Amino acid sequence: MLEAQATQVAEALGGDTWQSGGGIWLVLFKRSDGRIVALSDEMVCEYRSEDDLERSEPSLSIALH
């Protein structure tokens, strides 16, 4: 996603924007159990922790195409 797209999605759904590198923006949702859900224009991924997010090691993922 581009930054403007991520910002609009984050505002609509109550998430936060995050640049994952290379001009790719994600929308993040931090759950009460410490897990993080990341939404891009191609995938939805769940991470067990911020460390897993930084290492790009999702525990679950769903392709959107």
N, CA, C and O atoms as a Tripos MOL2 file, in Angstrom:
@<TRIPOS>MOLECULE
protein
  260   259    65     0     0
PROTEIN
NO_CHARGES

@<TRIPOS>ATOM
      1 N           0.8410   -1.1770    0.0000 N.3       1 MET1
      2 CA          0.0000    0.0000    0.0000 C.3       1 MET1
      3 C           0.8810    1.2330    0.0000 C.2       1 MET1
      4 O           2.0000    1.2230    0.5130 O.2       1 MET1
      5 N           0.3680    2.2620   -0.5680 N.am      2 LEU2
      6 CA          1.0170    3.5590   -0.4650 C.3       2 LEU2
      7 C           0.6340    4.1860    0.8790 C.2       2 LEU2
      8 O          -0.3460    3.7770    1.5020 O.2       2 LEU2
      9 N           1.3960    5.1600    1.3120 N.am      3 GLU3
     10 CA          1.1500    5.7830    2.6140 C.3       3 GLU3
     11 C          -0.2680    6.3510    2.7180 C.2       3 GLU3
     12 O          -0.9310    6.1720    3.7400 O.2       3 GLU3
     13 N          -0.7370    7.0350    1.6680 N.am      4 ALA4
     14 CA         -2.0730    7.6330    1.7060 C.3       4 ALA4
     15 C          -3.1500    6.5610    1.8440 C.2       4 ALA4
     16 O          -4.1170    6.7530    2.5800 O.2       4 ALA4
     17 N          -2.9980    5.4490    1.1540 N.am      5 GLN5
     18 CA         -3.9650    4.3500    1.2600 C.3       5 GLN5
     19 C          -3.9680    3.7670    2.6630 C.2       5 GLN5
     20 O          -5.0270    3.5460    3.2510 O.2       5 GLN5
     21 N          -2.7750    3.5170    3.1960 N.am      6 ALA6
     22 CA         -2.6630    2.9480    4.5340 C.3       6 ALA6
     23 C          -3.2760    3.8780    5.5810 C.2       6 ALA6
     24 O          -3.9280    3.4210    6.5200 O.2       6 ALA6
     25 N          -3.0670    5.1630    5.4160 N.am      7 THR7
     26 CA         -3.6210    6.1350    6.3560 C.3       7 THR7
     27 C          -5.1430    6.1100    6.3260 C.2       7 THR7
     28 O          -5.7820    6.1510    7.3780 O.2       7 THR7
     29 N          -5.7260    6.0440    5.1420 N.am      8 GLN8
     30 CA         -7.1830    5.9940    5.0320 C.3       8 GLN8
     31 C          -7.7480    4.7130    5.6470 C.2       8 GLN8
     32 O          -8.7530    4.7590    6.3580 O.2       8 GLN8
     33 N          -7.1160    3.5840    5.3820 N.am      9 VAL9
     34 CA         -7.5790    2.3140    5.9440 C.3       9 VAL9
     35 C          -7.4440    2.3300    7.4650 C.2       9 VAL9
     36 O          -8.3500    1.8980    8.1780 O.2       9 VAL9
     37 N          -6.3130    2.8270    7.9540 N.am     10 ALA10
     38 CA         -6.0910    2.8860    9.4020 C.3      10 ALA10
     39 C          -7.1420    3.7600   10.0850 C.2      10 ALA10
     40 O          -7.6560    3.4070   11.1470 O.2      10 ALA10
     41 N          -7.4550    4.8880    9.4810 N.am     11 GLU11
     42 CA         -8.4680    5.7670   10.0610 C.3      11 GLU11
     43 C          -9.8410    5.1000   10.0470 C.2      11 GLU11
     44 O         -10.5950    5.2160   11.0140 O.2      11 GLU11
     45 N         -10.1670    4.4130    8.9770 N.am     12 ALA12
     46 CA        -11.4790    3.7720    8.8560 C.3      12 ALA12
     47 C         -11.6440    2.5950    9.8160 C.2      12 ALA12
     48 O         -12.7320    2.3650   10.3430 O.2      12 ALA12
     49 N         -10.5520    1.8470   10.0400 N.am     13 LEU13
     50 CA        -10.6420    0.6240   10.8340 C.3      13 LEU13
     51 C         -10.0470    0.7340   12.2370 C.2      13 LEU13
     52 O         -10.1350   -0.2060   13.0270 O.2      13 LEU13
     53 N          -9.4430    1.8800   12.5450 N.am     14 GLY14
     54 CA         -8.8970    2.0770   13.8870 C.3      14 GLY14
     55 C          -7.5340    1.4530   14.1070 C.2      14 GLY14
     56 O          -7.2160    1.0490   15.2250 O.2      14 GLY14
     57 N          -6.7200    1.3640   13.0620 N.am     15 GLY15
     58 CA         -5.3690    0.8090   13.1840 C.3      15 GLY15
     59 C          -4.3110    1.8930   13.1320 C.2      15 GLY15
     60 O          -4.6190    3.0850   13.1450 O.2      15 GLY15
     61 N          -3.0710    1.4670   13.0730 N.am     16 ASP16
     62 CA         -1.9260    2.3690   12.9690 C.3      16 ASP16
     63 C          -1.1790    2.0540   11.6770 C.2      16 ASP16
     64 O          -1.1530    0.9050   11.2370 O.2      16 ASP16
     65 N          -0.5730    3.0710   11.0710 N.am     17 THR17
     66 CA          0.2300    2.8450    9.8780 C.3      17 THR17
     67 C           1.6690    2.5330   10.2650 C.2      17 THR17
     68 O           2.1550    2.9770   11.3050 O.2      17 THR17
     69 N           2.3400    1.7690    9.4220 N.am     18 TRP18
     70 CA          3.7360    1.3820    9.6710 C.3      18 TRP18
     71 C           4.4010    1.1250    8.3320 C.2      18 TRP18
     72 O           3.8570    0.4090    7.4920 O.2      18 TRP18
     73 N           5.5760    1.7060    8.1290 N.am     19 GLN19
     74 CA          6.3160    1.4560    6.9040 C.3      19 GLN19
     75 C           7.2300    0.2620    7.1200 C.2      19 GLN19
     76 O           8.1030    0.2790    7.9870 O.2      19 GLN19
     77 N           7.0190   -0.7710    6.3230 N.am     20 SER20
     78 CA          7.7930   -1.9970    6.4850 C.3      20 SER20
     79 C           9.0790   -1.9950    5.6730 C.2      20 SER20
     80 O           9.8460   -2.9550    5.7290 O.2      20 SER20
     81 N           9.3210   -0.9360    4.9270 N.am     21 GLY21
     82 CA         10.5270   -0.8200    4.1150 C.3      21 GLY21
     83 C          10.1990   -0.8800    2.6410 C.2      21 GLY21
     84 O           9.1830   -1.4490    2.2420 O.2      21 GLY21
     85 N          11.0560   -0.2970    1.8430 N.am     22 GLY22
     86 CA         10.8620   -0.3240    0.3990 C.3      22 GLY22
     87 C           9.6270    0.4130   -0.0740 C.2      22 GLY22
     88 O           9.0990    0.1080   -1.1430 O.2      22 GLY22
     89 N           9.1540    1.3780    0.7030 N.am     23 GLY23
     90 CA          7.9740    2.1360    0.3190 C.3      23 GLY23
     91 C           6.6710    1.3970    0.5330 C.2      23 GLY23
     92 O           5.6300    1.8340    0.0430 O.2      23 GLY23
     93 N           6.7020    0.2800    1.2550 N.am     24 ILE24
     94 CA          5.4980   -0.5090    1.5180 C.3      24 ILE24
     95 C           4.9330   -0.1180    2.8830 C.2      24 ILE24
     96 O           5.6360   -0.1520    3.8930 O.2      24 ILE24
     97 N           3.6610    0.2500    2.8930 N.am     25 TRP25
     98 CA          2.9910    0.6460    4.1230 C.3      25 TRP25
     99 C           1.9770   -0.4120    4.5280 C.2      25 TRP25
    100 O           1.2920   -0.9890    3.6840 O.2      25 TRP25
    101 N           1.8920   -0.6570    5.8130 N.am     26 LEU26
    102 CA          0.9530   -1.6180    6.3830 C.3      26 LEU26
    103 C           0.0430   -0.9210    7.3780 C.2      26 LEU26
    104 O           0.3530    0.1610    7.8760 O.2      26 LEU26
    105 N          -1.0770   -1.5530    7.6570 N.am     27 VAL27
    106 CA         -1.9430   -1.1160    8.7450 C.3      27 VAL27
    107 C          -1.8250   -2.1750    9.8320 C.2      27 VAL27
    108 O          -2.0360   -3.3620    9.5840 O.2      27 VAL27
    109 N          -1.4860   -1.7340   11.0370 N.am     28 LEU28
    110 CA         -1.2870   -2.6500   12.1620 C.3      28 LEU28
    111 C          -2.3970   -2.5040   13.1840 C.2      28 LEU28
    112 O          -2.8850   -1.4100   13.4660 O.2      28 LEU28
    113 N          -2.7720   -3.6440   13.7220 N.am     29 PHE29
    114 CA         -3.7520   -3.7040   14.8020 C.3      29 PHE29
    115 C          -3.1180   -4.4850   15.9440 C.2      29 PHE29
    116 O          -2.8010   -5.6650   15.7910 O.2      29 PHE29
    117 N          -2.9320   -3.8310   17.0910 N.am     30 LYS30
    118 CA         -2.3400   -4.4930   18.2550 C.3      30 LYS30
    119 C          -3.4670   -5.0430   19.1220 C.2      30 LYS30
    120 O          -4.3070   -4.2990   19.6280 O.2      30 LYS30
    121 N          -3.4610   -6.3600   19.2790 N.am     31 ARG31
    122 CA         -4.5020   -7.0320   20.0470 C.3      31 ARG31
    123 C          -4.1770   -7.0140   21.5420 C.2      31 ARG31
    124 O          -3.0250   -6.8210   21.9310 O.2      31 ARG31
    125 N          -5.1760   -7.2110   22.3540 N.am     32 SER32
    126 CA         -4.9890   -7.1830   23.8090 C.3      32 SER32
    127 C          -4.1130   -8.3260   24.3010 C.2      32 SER32
    128 O          -3.5490   -8.2340   25.3910 O.2      32 SER32
    129 N          -3.9820   -9.4060   23.5240 N.am     33 ASP33
    130 CA         -3.1310  -10.5260   23.9220 C.3      33 ASP33
    131 C          -1.6750  -10.3610   23.4600 C.2      33 ASP33
    132 O          -0.8750  -11.2860   23.5960 O.2      33 ASP33
    133 N          -1.3350   -9.1900   22.9170 N.am     34 GLY34
    134 CA          0.0360   -8.9070   22.4940 C.3      34 GLY34
    135 C           0.3250   -9.2430   21.0450 C.2      34 GLY34
    136 O           1.3690   -8.8600   20.5190 O.2      34 GLY34
    137 N          -0.5740   -9.9480   20.3970 N.am     35 ARG35
    138 CA         -0.3740  -10.2830   18.9860 C.3      35 ARG35
    139 C          -0.6600   -9.0570   18.1190 C.2      35 ARG35
    140 O          -1.3790   -8.1430   18.5240 O.2      35 ARG35
    141 N          -0.0850   -9.0600   16.9290 N.am     36 ILE36
    142 CA         -0.2350   -7.9520   16.0030 C.3      36 ILE36
    143 C          -0.7760   -8.4940   14.6890 C.2      36 ILE36
    144 O          -0.2680   -9.4850   14.1640 O.2      36 ILE36
    145 N          -1.8010   -7.8460   14.1630 N.am     37 VAL37
    146 CA         -2.3400   -8.1870   12.8540 C.3      37 VAL37
    147 C          -1.8990   -7.0830   11.8940 C.2      37 VAL37
    148 O          -2.1100   -5.8990   12.1540 O.2      37 VAL37
    149 N          -1.2860   -7.4880   10.7830 N.am     38 ALA38
    150 CA         -0.7970   -6.5500    9.7780 C.3      38 ALA38
    151 C          -1.5750   -6.7560    8.4880 C.2      38 ALA38
    152 O          -1.7300   -7.8800    8.0120 O.2      38 ALA38
    153 N          -2.0570   -5.6650    7.9370 N.am     39 LEU39
    154 CA         -2.8520   -5.6900    6.7160 C.3      39 LEU39
    155 C          -2.1070   -4.9320    5.6230 C.2      39 LEU39
    156 O          -1.7370   -3.7710    5.7990 O.2      39 LEU39
    157 N          -1.8940   -5.6010    4.4930 N.am     40 SER40
    158 CA         -1.3370   -4.9360    3.3150 C.3      40 SER40
    159 C          -2.3620   -5.0680    2.1980 C.2      40 SER40
    160 O          -3.4560   -5.5880    2.4210 O.2      40 SER40
    161 N          -2.0230   -4.6080    1.0080 N.am     41 ASP41
    162 CA         -2.9460   -4.7700   -0.1060 C.3      41 ASP41
    163 C          -2.8870   -6.1830   -0.6840 C.2      41 ASP41
    164 O          -3.6660   -6.5140   -1.5790 O.2      41 ASP41
    165 N          -1.9680   -7.0280   -0.1830 N.am     42 GLU42
    166 CA         -1.8300   -8.3920   -0.6740 C.3      42 GLU42
    167 C          -2.0610   -9.4700    0.3830 C.2      42 GLU42
    168 O          -2.4420  -10.5920    0.0500 O.2      42 GLU42
    169 N          -1.8330   -9.1380    1.6570 N.am     43 MET43
    170 CA         -1.8520  -10.1490    2.7180 C.3      43 MET43
    171 C          -2.4550   -9.5980    4.0050 C.2      43 MET43
    172 O          -2.4620   -8.3920    4.2530 O.2      43 MET43
    173 N          -2.9600  -10.5250    4.8120 N.am     44 VAL44
    174 CA         -3.2690  -10.2590    6.2150 C.3      44 VAL44
    175 C          -2.4330  -11.2560    6.9960 C.2      44 VAL44
    176 O          -2.5210  -12.4620    6.7650 O.2      44 VAL44
    177 N          -1.6210  -10.7560    7.9240 N.am     45 CYS45
    178 CA         -0.7420  -11.6300    8.7040 C.3      45 CYS45
    179 C          -0.9260  -11.3600   10.1870 C.2      45 CYS45
    180 O          -1.1880  -10.2320   10.6050 O.2      45 CYS45
    181 N          -0.7830  -12.4230   10.9730 N.am     46 GLU46
    182 CA         -0.7860  -12.2930   12.4240 C.3      46 GLU46
    183 C           0.6050  -12.6440   12.9270 C.2      46 GLU46
    184 O           1.2120  -13.6230   12.4930 O.2      46 GLU46
    185 N           1.0960  -11.8270   13.8510 N.am     47 TYR47
    186 CA          2.4220  -12.0330   14.4460 C.3      47 TYR47
    187 C           2.2570  -12.1960   15.9410 C.2      47 TYR47
    188 O           1.4200  -11.5370   16.5580 O.2      47 TYR47
    189 N           3.0540  -13.0720   16.5210 N.am     48 ARG48
    190 CA          2.9700  -13.3160   17.9650 C.3      48 ARG48
    191 C           3.4940  -12.1400   18.7900 C.2      48 ARG48
    192 O           3.0940  -11.9510   19.9390 O.2      48 ARG48
    193 N           4.3980  -11.3490   18.1890 N.am     49 SER49
    194 CA          5.0140  -10.2410   18.9240 C.3      49 SER49
    195 C           5.5770   -9.2200   17.9450 C.2      49 SER49
    196 O           5.6190   -9.4500   16.7370 O.2      49 SER49
    197 N           6.0070   -8.0910   18.4900 N.am     50 GLU50
    198 CA          6.6630   -7.0730   17.6580 C.3      50 GLU50
    199 C           7.9700   -7.6100   17.0850 C.2      50 GLU50
    200 O           8.3400   -7.2760   15.9600 O.2      50 GLU50
    201 N           8.6680   -8.4410   17.8550 N.am     51 ASP51
    202 CA          9.9100   -9.0470   17.3520 C.3      51 ASP51
    203 C           9.6360   -9.9030   16.1200 C.2      51 ASP51
    204 O          10.3810   -9.8410   15.1420 O.2      51 ASP51
    205 N           8.5680  -10.7040   16.1630 N.am     52 ASP52
    206 CA          8.2080  -11.5220   14.9990 C.3      52 ASP52
    207 C           7.8450  -10.6440   13.8030 C.2      52 ASP52
    208 O           8.1710  -10.9760   12.6630 O.2      52 ASP52
    209 N           7.1730   -9.5340   14.0620 N.am     53 LEU53
    210 CA          6.8420   -8.5900   12.9880 C.3      53 LEU53
    211 C           8.1150   -8.0360   12.3620 C.2      53 LEU53
    212 O           8.2390   -7.9940   11.1380 O.2      53 LEU53
    213 N           9.0490   -7.6170   13.1850 N.am     54 GLU54
    214 CA         10.3170   -7.0730   12.6830 C.3      54 GLU54
    215 C          11.0900   -8.1030   11.8630 C.2      54 GLU54
    216 O          11.7680   -7.7520   10.8980 O.2      54 GLU54
    217 N          10.9860   -9.3770   12.2500 N.am     55 ARG55
    218 CA         11.6970  -10.4470   11.5280 C.3      55 ARG55
    219 C          10.8750  -11.0090   10.3670 C.2      55 ARG55
    220 O          11.3380  -11.9020    9.6570 O.2      55 ARG55
    221 N           9.6620  -10.4950   10.1710 N.am     56 SER56
    222 CA          8.7510  -10.9800    9.1190 C.3      56 SER56
    223 C           8.4670  -12.4700    9.2690 C.2      56 SER56
    224 O           8.5450  -13.2340    8.3070 O.2      56 SER56
    225 N           8.1340  -12.8710   10.5040 N.am     57 GLU57
    226 CA          7.8190  -14.2640   10.8060 C.3      57 GLU57
    227 C           6.3800  -14.3770   11.3180 C.2      57 GLU57
    228 O           6.1550  -14.4690   12.5250 O.2      57 GLU57
    229 N           5.4020  -14.3710   10.3970 N.am     58 PRO58
    230 CA          4.0090  -14.4640   10.8410 C.3      58 PRO58
    231 C           3.6580  -15.8520   11.3460 C.2      58 PRO58
    232 O           4.2120  -16.8530   10.8910 O.2      58 PRO58
    233 N           2.7320  -15.8980   12.2930 N.am     59 SER59
    234 CA          2.2310  -17.1870   12.7600 C.3      59 SER59
    235 C           1.0700  -17.6530   11.8800 C.2      59 SER59
    236 O           0.8230  -18.8540   11.7690 O.2      59 SER59
    237 N           0.3660  -16.7240   11.2620 N.am     60 LEU60
    238 CA         -0.7260  -17.0080   10.3360 C.3      60 LEU60
    239 C          -0.6860  -15.9950    9.2100 C.2      60 LEU60
    240 O          -0.2720  -14.8550    9.4210 O.2      60 LEU60
    241 N          -1.1090  -16.3870    8.0190 N.am     61 SER61
    242 CA         -1.2170  -15.4280    6.9240 C.3      61 SER61
    243 C          -2.3060  -15.8500    5.9530 C.2      61 SER61
    244 O          -2.5720  -17.0360    5.7590 O.2      61 SER61
    245 N          -2.9260  -14.8440    5.3500 N.am     62 ILE62
    246 CA         -3.9760  -15.0670    4.3590 C.3      62 ILE62
    247 C          -3.6660  -14.1800    3.1560 C.2      62 ILE62
    248 O          -3.5280  -12.9660    3.3030 O.2      62 ILE62
    249 N          -3.5560  -14.7730    1.9730 N.am     63 ALA63
    250 CA         -3.3300  -14.0230    0.7460 C.3      63 ALA63
    251 C          -4.6710  -13.4310    0.2800 C.2      63 ALA63
    252 O          -5.7030  -14.1000    0.3320 O.2      63 ALA63
    253 N          -4.6420  -12.1850   -0.1690 N.am     64 LEU64
    254 CA         -5.8640  -11.5110   -0.5870 C.3      64 LEU64
    255 C          -6.0430  -11.4930   -2.1020 C.2      64 LEU64
    256 O          -6.9240  -10.7910   -2.5980 O.2      64 LEU64
    257 N          -5.2580  -12.2210   -2.8290 N.am     65 HIS65
    258 CA         -5.4160  -12.2060   -4.2990 C.3      65 HIS65
    259 C          -5.8140  -13.5530   -4.8190 C.2      65 HIS65
    260 O          -5.9890  -13.7210   -6.0250 O.2      65 HIS65
@<TRIPOS>BOND
     1     1     2 1
     2     2     3 1
     3     3     4 2
     4     3     5 am
     5     5     6 1
     6     6     7 1
     7     7     8 2
     8     7     9 am
     9     9    10 1
    10    10    11 1
    11    11    12 2
    12    11    13 am
    13    13    14 1
    14    14    15 1
    15    15    16 2
    16    15    17 am
    17    17    18 1
    18    18    19 1
    19    19    20 2
    20    19    21 am
    21    21    22 1
    22    22    23 1
    23    23    24 2
    24    23    25 am
    25    25    26 1
    26    26    27 1
    27    27    28 2
    28    27    29 am
    29    29    30 1
    30    30    31 1
    31    31    32 2
    32    31    33 am
    33    33    34 1
    34    34    35 1
    35    35    36 2
    36    35    37 am
    37    37    38 1
    38    38    39 1
    39    39    40 2
    40    39    41 am
    41    41    42 1
    42    42    43 1
    43    43    44 2
    44    43    45 am
    45    45    46 1
    46    46    47 1
    47    47    48 2
    48    47    49 am
    49    49    50 1
    50    50    51 1
    51    51    52 2
    52    51    53 am
    53    53    54 1
    54    54    55 1
    55    55    56 2
    56    55    57 am
    57    57    58 1
    58    58    59 1
    59    59    60 2
    60    59    61 am
    61    61    62 1
    62    62    63 1
    63    63    64 2
    64    63    65 am
    65    65    66 1
    66    66    67 1
    67    67    68 2
    68    67    69 am
    69    69    70 1
    70    70    71 1
    71    71    72 2
    72    71    73 am
    73    73    74 1
    74    74    75 1
    75    75    76 2
    76    75    77 am
    77    77    78 1
    78    78    79 1
    79    79    80 2
    80    79    81 am
    81    81    82 1
    82    82    83 1
    83    83    84 2
    84    83    85 am
    85    85    86 1
    86    86    87 1
    87    87    88 2
    88    87    89 am
    89    89    90 1
    90    90    91 1
    91    91    92 2
    92    91    93 am
    93    93    94 1
    94    94    95 1
    95    95    96 2
    96    95    97 am
    97    97    98 1
    98    98    99 1
    99    99   100 2
   100    99   101 am
   101   101   102 1
   102   102   103 1
   103   103   104 2
   104   103   105 am
   105   105   106 1
   106   106   107 1
   107   107   108 2
   108   107   109 am
   109   109   110 1
   110   110   111 1
   111   111   112 2
   112   111   113 am
   113   113   114 1
   114   114   115 1
   115   115   116 2
   116   115   117 am
   117   117   118 1
   118   118   119 1
   119   119   120 2
   120   119   121 am
   121   121   122 1
   122   122   123 1
   123   123   124 2
   124   123   125 am
   125   125   126 1
   126   126   127 1
   127   127   128 2
   128   127   129 am
   129   129   130 1
   130   130   131 1
   131   131   132 2
   132   131   133 am
   133   133   134 1
   134   134   135 1
   135   135   136 2
   136   135   137 am
   137   137   138 1
   138   138   139 1
   139   139   140 2
   140   139   141 am
   141   141   142 1
   142   142   143 1
   143   143   144 2
   144   143   145 am
   145   145   146 1
   146   146   147 1
   147   147   148 2
   148   147   149 am
   149   149   150 1
   150   150   151 1
   151   151   152 2
   152   151   153 am
   153   153   154 1
   154   154   155 1
   155   155   156 2
   156   155   157 am
   157   157   158 1
   158   158   159 1
   159   159   160 2
   160   159   161 am
   161   161   162 1
   162   162   163 1
   163   163   164 2
   164   163   165 am
   165   165   166 1
   166   166   167 1
   167   167   168 2
   168   167   169 am
   169   169   170 1
   170   170   171 1
   171   171   172 2
   172   171   173 am
   173   173   174 1
   174   174   175 1
   175   175   176 2
   176   175   177 am
   177   177   178 1
   178   178   179 1
   179   179   180 2
   180   179   181 am
   181   181   182 1
   182   182   183 1
   183   183   184 2
   184   183   185 am
   185   185   186 1
   186   186   187 1
   187   187   188 2
   188   187   189 am
   189   189   190 1
   190   190   191 1
   191   191   192 2
   192   191   193 am
   193   193   194 1
   194   194   195 1
   195   195   196 2
   196   195   197 am
   197   197   198 1
   198   198   199 1
   199   199   200 2
   200   199   201 am
   201   201   202 1
   202   202   203 1
   203   203   204 2
   204   203   205 am
   205   205   206 1
   206   206   207 1
   207   207   208 2
   208   207   209 am
   209   209   210 1
   210   210   211 1
   211   211   212 2
   212   211   213 am
   213   213   214 1
   214   214   215 1
   215   215   216 2
   216   215   217 am
   217   217   218 1
   218   218   219 1
   219   219   220 2
   220   219   221 am
   221   221   222 1
   222   222   223 1
   223   223   224 2
   224   223   225 am
   225   225   226 1
   226   226   227 1
   227   227   228 2
   228   227   229 am
   229   229   230 1
   230   230   231 1
   231   231   232 2
   232   231   233 am
   233   233   234 1
   234   234   235 1
   235   235   236 2
   236   235   237 am
   237   237   238 1
   238   238   239 1
   239   239   240 2
   240   239   241 am
   241   241   242 1
   242   242   243 1
   243   243   244 2
   244   243   245 am
   245   245   246 1
   246   246   247 1
   247   247   248 2
   248   247   249 am
   249   249   250 1
   250   250   251 1
   251   251   252 2
   252   251   253 am
   253   253   254 1
   254   254   255 1
   255   255   256 2
   256   255   257 am
   257   257   258 1
   258   258   259 1
   259   259   260 2
@<TRIPOS>SUBSTRUCTURE
     1 MET1         2 RESIDUE 1 A MET
     2 LEU2         6 RESIDUE 1 A LEU
     3 GLU3        10 RESIDUE 1 A GLU
     4 ALA4        14 RESIDUE 1 A ALA
     5 GLN5        18 RESIDUE 1 A GLN
     6 ALA6        22 RESIDUE 1 A ALA
     7 THR7        26 RESIDUE 1 A THR
     8 GLN8        30 RESIDUE 1 A GLN
     9 VAL9        34 RESIDUE 1 A VAL
    10 ALA10       38 RESIDUE 1 A ALA
    11 GLU11       42 RESIDUE 1 A GLU
    12 ALA12       46 RESIDUE 1 A ALA
    13 LEU13       50 RESIDUE 1 A LEU
    14 GLY14       54 RESIDUE 1 A GLY
    15 GLY15       58 RESIDUE 1 A GLY
    16 ASP16       62 RESIDUE 1 A ASP
    17 THR17       66 RESIDUE 1 A THR
    18 TRP18       70 RESIDUE 1 A TRP
    19 GLN19       74 RESIDUE 1 A GLN
    20 SER20       78 RESIDUE 1 A SER
    21 GLY21       82 RESIDUE 1 A GLY
    22 GLY22       86 RESIDUE 1 A GLY
    23 GLY23       90 RESIDUE 1 A GLY
    24 ILE24       94 RESIDUE 1 A ILE
    25 TRP25       98 RESIDUE 1 A TRP
    26 LEU26      102 RESIDUE 1 A LEU
    27 VAL27      106 RESIDUE 1 A VAL
    28 LEU28      110 RESIDUE 1 A LEU
    29 PHE29      114 RESIDUE 1 A PHE
    30 LYS30      118 RESIDUE 1 A LYS
    31 ARG31      122 RESIDUE 1 A ARG
    32 SER32      126 RESIDUE 1 A SER
    33 ASP33      130 RESIDUE 1 A ASP
    34 GLY34      134 RESIDUE 1 A GLY
    35 ARG35      138 RESIDUE 1 A ARG
    36 ILE36      142 RESIDUE 1 A ILE
    37 VAL37      146 RESIDUE 1 A VAL
    38 ALA38      150 RESIDUE 1 A ALA
    39 LEU39      154 RESIDUE 1 A LEU
    40 SER40      158 RESIDUE 1 A SER
    41 ASP41      162 RESIDUE 1 A ASP
    42 GLU42      166 RESIDUE 1 A GLU
    43 MET43      170 RESIDUE 1 A MET
    44 VAL44      174 RESIDUE 1 A VAL
    45 CYS45      178 RESIDUE 1 A CYS
    46 GLU46      182 RESIDUE 1 A GLU
    47 TYR47      186 RESIDUE 1 A TYR
    48 ARG48      190 RESIDUE 1 A ARG
    49 SER49      194 RESIDUE 1 A SER
    50 GLU50      198 RESIDUE 1 A GLU
    51 ASP51      202 RESIDUE 1 A ASP
    52 ASP52      206 RESIDUE 1 A ASP
    53 LEU53      210 RESIDUE 1 A LEU
    54 GLU54      214 RESIDUE 1 A GLU
    55 ARG55      218 RESIDUE 1 A ARG
    56 SER56      222 RESIDUE 1 A SER
    57 GLU57      226 RESIDUE 1 A GLU
    58 PRO58      230 RESIDUE 1 A PRO
    59 SER59      234 RESIDUE 1 A SER
    60 LEU60      238 RESIDUE 1 A LEU
    61 SER61      242 RESIDUE 1 A SER
    62 ILE62      246 RESIDUE 1 A ILE
    63 ALA63      250 RESIDUE 1 A ALA
    64 LEU64      254 RESIDUE 1 A LEU
    65 HIS65      258 RESIDUE 1 A HIS
